Amino acid sequence: MQNFTQLRKEFHQIAELSGKEFQTSQKVREVLEDYNCEIVSPIGSTGVLAIFDSCKEGETVTFRAELDALPIQEINTFEHKSATDGVSHKCGHDGHLTSLLNLAEKLNQNPPTNGRVILLFQSAEENGEGALAMLRDEQFKNYHPDYIFAYHNLPGYPIKEVVYKYDSFTAAVVSIIIKLNGRTAHAAEPEHGENPAKAMAHIMLRSLEQAHNDINHPEFSVVTPVYETLGAQDYGISAGYGEVHLTLRCWTQKALDVLIQEIENIAKEEANKEKLEVSFEYTQAFQSNENNEQAVSILEEVLKEKHYENQKRAYPFKWGEDFGLFTQNFKGAMFGIGSGENCPALHNPDYDFPDELLDYASDLFFDIQKSILG
């Protein structure tokens, strides 16, 4: 029997950035080797699959957790603090993956009697690259799920309260980099060049006007300036190149596509006025989590039958989650579990995952697969 609280703290200490979760992945495999399951690794970069197969006909139920940490300096002083400067588990992925290992132990003791259960430990969630890498991996084609589920801990909610929702659970998110190419000139004679400064200012202001950052607005959207660069510290030169970086988010991918087009049109108009060349680059894209009705119905039934404290959420969360790519392709659902009303917020430097959720979350996962597979 594993001491999962201690195990979670060990994962916390070896926090690794997206795509570099080598120690974390190795430790996951070491734990899984104690159980009667097939292990597939590496998959989708540093990912791991654990397959509990009944070898009888039935559906494939998958549960997913993340391996990566964040580039945040931890300020906690407890014994299990991160051993890596500038990198720490500030989103609770150490807890999510340990919950899945806890589930592995439960499945080892009570394996499925039909179908199969797959535990998916995914790399690189934080930068939006991990789910895509998993889906593109040829190995994954052998393990396509009939249902896929994941949870995220939620600071600000009562401990252990399950938060669920039909349809969109998290927003669709993408970051756009607007590149403006002009021509340098002498700072005394800027009229002999094309400086992007004016276009950048107008793009920024007009883009912000497209935002409707009100959860009750029918066209909800958030436009967040995250970075801007223009020229260099050469005071005799009028700049000839600049960039505007914005993060965009909407409740659905369809709405996000409309917002992207609006921003591109604005940038083209302003660039044209100033005789600039404009190009676009996109990064850290997160599909919206479109929770499947049937998958949420199964979750809802389990919550009621097993008397889990729960609440049905009225609107999606504004953050992005690359589990959304799985829900775009398979019948899936993401839900939340409260990590305490006084728990520091996600991505805060003093955040730490509450160990009370480890067994609780794995119990809920176990009950979900039992409901589907019998």
N, C-alpha and C positions, 0 to 999 in steps of 0.2 A: 504494500500500500504506500503510495506516494504521500509525502507531506506537501500539499499543493501550495500552502501559504509560503513555505520556505522556497519552493520551486519558483513561485512568482517573483519573489525577492531576488533570486539568482538571475532571472531574466532581466529584472530591472537594473541590476548592476552591470550587465554586459550590453547595454543599449547600443544599437547600431543603426546607421542611417539607411535610407531607402536604397535597395539594390546591393547593399553591402552586409546583409544579415547572416554572415557566414557562421559565426559562433552560435548565434541564436538558432539557426537552422540545424546545425550539428547537434545542439542540445535537445531540440525537439525530436530528432531521429533517435537519439540515445534513449529517451524516455519511451518512445513508441516501440523500441525493440523488445521491451519487457512484455508487450501485449501480442495477442494472436491476431495480427493484421498484416496485410500487404503494405509495404512502404514504397512509394514512388518519389524519388528525389535525386537530383534537383529537377524541378519542373517550373516553368515560368520564372527563370532566374534562380533565386535561392529557395523557391517554394517547396513544400512537402505535401504529399497526399498520404493519408492512412485509410485503407479500405477494409472495412469489416463486412465480409461477403458471406451470406448464408449459403451460396451456391444453389439457391433455389430461385425460381422465377419470382419477380416482384419489382417494385419501383426502386429507383436510386435516390436517396435523400442525402443531401450534402449540407454541411455546416462549415462556415468560413470564419477564420480569424486572421489577424494581421501580424506581421513579424517586426515591422520597422518602428524606429523611434524618431525623434525630432531634433533639429539643430538648435536646442535650447539649453542654456547653462542651468543646471539644477541648483536651487538654493537650500534645499532640505539638508539636514545634517544627520538624519538617521543612519543606522548602520548599513542599510542596503542601498544607500545612495549610488547614483551612477558612477562607475569607475572611469568613464571617458569624459574628459573636459569638453564642454560645449555640446554634448549629446545626451539626451535623457528621454525616458518614456513619459511624456506629458500629455498623451492622449489615451493612455490605458491599454495599449496594445499588448503589454506584458501580461495584463490581467485577462484580456480576451483570449490570447493564445493558451494561457494556463487553464482557462475554463474549458477549452477544447481538449486539452490533455486530460483534464478531469473527466470529461465525457468519454474519452478513450478507455479509461479505467472502468467506467460503468459498462461500456459496451463489451469490454473484455470479460466482465463477469456475467453479463446478460446479453449475449450476441443476438443480432436479428435472426428471426426464424424464417424470413423470406426477404427477397430483395437484398439490398446492401446499403450501408451507411458509409459515406465518405467524409473524412475530416480534411478540410482544405486550409493549409497554413500558407498564406499569401504574402509575398514580398511586396515592397514598394507601394503601399497604399497612399502614403502621404503626398507623393508627387503625381499620383494618378496614372502611374505606368504599370502597376502590378497586375491588375485584373486583365488588362489587354495582353500582357506578356503570357499570362496563364492561358487565355483563350487561343492565342496564336501558337502555343506549344503543341506539336503534333501528338504528344503523349496524352494530352487532355481530351482529345477526341474519343478516347476509349472510356471516358468517365463522365460523359455529359449527364447532368442531373435531371431528374424529373421535377424535383423541388430543391430549392437552395435557400438557406436561412442564415442570418447573421444578427448579432446584437452590438450595440454600442452603449457604453456606460454614459450616464447623463447627470453631471453635477447640477445641483439646483432642484432636483426632484427627490422625494422621499426615498430613503434607501430601500432597494428591492422592489420598488413600484415599476411594473412593466408598462411602457408607453408604446402604443401601437397606432397604426393608421392605415386605412385603405388608400389606394392610389399613390400619389407622390409622398415619399417620406422625407427625402432630402432634395435640395435644389440641384438644378443643372448649373455647372460652373465652368468657366474657361477664362484664361488670362490672354489678353491680346497685346501684342507689341506692335506699335505703329512706328514705322521707320520713315523718316523724312530726309531726303537727299537734296541739298541745294548746291551752293558754290561759295567757298570762302572768299573773303575780300579783306582789304585793309579796314581796320576798325574806324579809321577816319573817313572812309569812303564806302560805307555799307551798301550804297546804291549800285556798286559795281559787282555785287554778289547776290546770292539768294539765301538769306538767313531764315531758318525755320522757326524762330522764336514766336513770331506773331501767329503763325498757323498752329503751333503747339498750344498757345494760350487759348485760342478759339476752339480747338479740338477738345481741350480739357473742359472748358466751360459748357460747350454744347453737349458733350457726352454726359456730363453730370445732370444736365436738364432732362435727359432721357430716363433717369431713375425714378422709380416709384417705390421708395423703401418703406412701404406700409403693408403689413401682412394682410390687411383687408382690401387692398386695392386690387381690382380685377386684373390689372396688368402689372402685378408686383415685379419689381426688378431692382437690383442693386448695382451701381457702378462705383467702383472704388479705385481711385488713383493709388498706385503702389510704388511707382518709380518713374523718374524723368531724368533725361540727360541731354545736355546741349553744349556742343563745343568743348573747349578745354580752358585751363587757366593761362591762356596766352592773350594778354590784354590788348595786343595790337591787332588781333585777328577777329573779324566778324565771322561767327560760326557758320559752317556749311552743312552740318548734320545734327540731327536730334532724334530722340526717341520718346514716346509716351507709352507707358505700360499701365494697363487697366485690368482689373479683375471684374468680370461680369457674372451675374447670377440671376436665374429666374426659376419659377417653380417647375417648368417643364422644358424639355429639349426644344420643342417647337417654338416656345416663346423666346428661348435663348437665341435660336437661329434668327428670329426677327430682329432682336436687339443687336446682334452681331452685324447684320446687314445695315441697320441704321447707323451704327458707329463707323462702319467702313465708308458709307456714303458721306458722312460728315467729314471724315479725314480726306477723302478724295476732293471734295468741294474746297476745303481750306487749302489743301496742297496746290490745287489748280490756280487759286487766286494768287498764290505766292510763287508760282512757277517752280514748284518742287516735285520731285518724283516721290511717290509714296508706295510702300509695300507693307505687307502684314505677316506676322508670325503668331502662331498660337501655341500655348503651352499649358500644362497642368489642367487638362480637361477632365471633368467629372460628369458622367451622365447622371440624370436624376434617377433616384431610386423609385421606380414605378412598381410599387407593391402589387403583386398579383392577387386578385380577389379570392381565388380558391386557397392560395397559401395563407392569406390573412384570416380567412374563415377557419382554417385548421388551427392556427394560433389562437384565435379568439375562443374557439371551443375548448381548447386545452386550458386556457386561463380560467375559464368559468368552471370547468369540471374539477380542476385541481386546486381551485381557490387561490390563485395567485392574485395579489393586489395589482390592480391595473387601472389605467385610464386611456380612453380613446382620444387621440389628439385631433384638434380641429384643422390645423394647417401644418405644412411641412416645416422641417428645420432648415435654416438658411445656409448651413454649411454643406460642403460637397463631400461625397463619399464614393470611392470608385467601385464599391459593391453594386452601384447603379448599373454598371456594365453587365453584371450577371443578371440583374432583373430585367434588363432590356432583351436578354437572350433566353432566359429560362423562367419558369414559374418560381418566383422567389418573394421573400419578404424580409425587410430589415425592421427591427424594433429596438427600443431602448430599455435600459434598466437603470433606475435611479441610483446614483452613487452618493446621495446625501445632500440635503438642502444647504449644508454649510461646507460642502466639499469645494475646494478651489476649482475654478473653471478650467476646462480643457485648454491646453497650451499655456497655462500659467506656470511660472518656474517653480512654484511650491506644490503643484498637483501631485497626488499619488493615488494609485488605484486602491479602492477599498476591498480587502480580502474577503469580506463577508459575501461578496457576489460570486466567488469562484464556484462553490458548490451549488449555489442557487441557480446560476445561469446554466450550469451543466445539467442540473435536474430538469430545467425547462426544455433544453435541447433534447434530452432523453425522452421526455414525455411527448414532444412533437414527433420524433421518429416512431415512437410506439403507436401514436395515433394514426400515422400513415401506413406503417407496415404491419401493425397488429401484434 
